[in-house]
């Protein structure tokens, strides 16, 4: 696994999401190891709406691949500033370019939750334990 798989500039959750902090906001997306593990996403539906407040652990999105389906949960609490609707029309964008295909942008409400996220080294160890690398 390389730095391209888990860039050092991002944080990571145990819900297979990457987190990019921009001032008081966070962009969330699916990590490359998770996207690679399912091969190709074929369906996406958001469980949230713009301007809604989501709590850590709330469902963000339902994703389906050919041999996997599930819900990814928010690693952070915040107000939904925007949703990347392009993912609904073309869920395979996640597989093609996971770190440039964000899902949700949140205005952070509990910054202390950022301390619970993993850095790239911790995430690499976590993915190894999960057998995804």
Buried (B, 14 or more C-beta within 10 A) or exposed (E): BEEEBBBEEBBBBEBBBBBBBEEEBBBBBBBBBBBEBBEEBBEBEBBBEEEEEBEBEBBBBBBBBEEEEBEBBBBBBBBBBBBBEEBEEEBBBBBEEBBEBBBBBBBBBEEEBBEEBBEBEEBBEBBEEEEBB
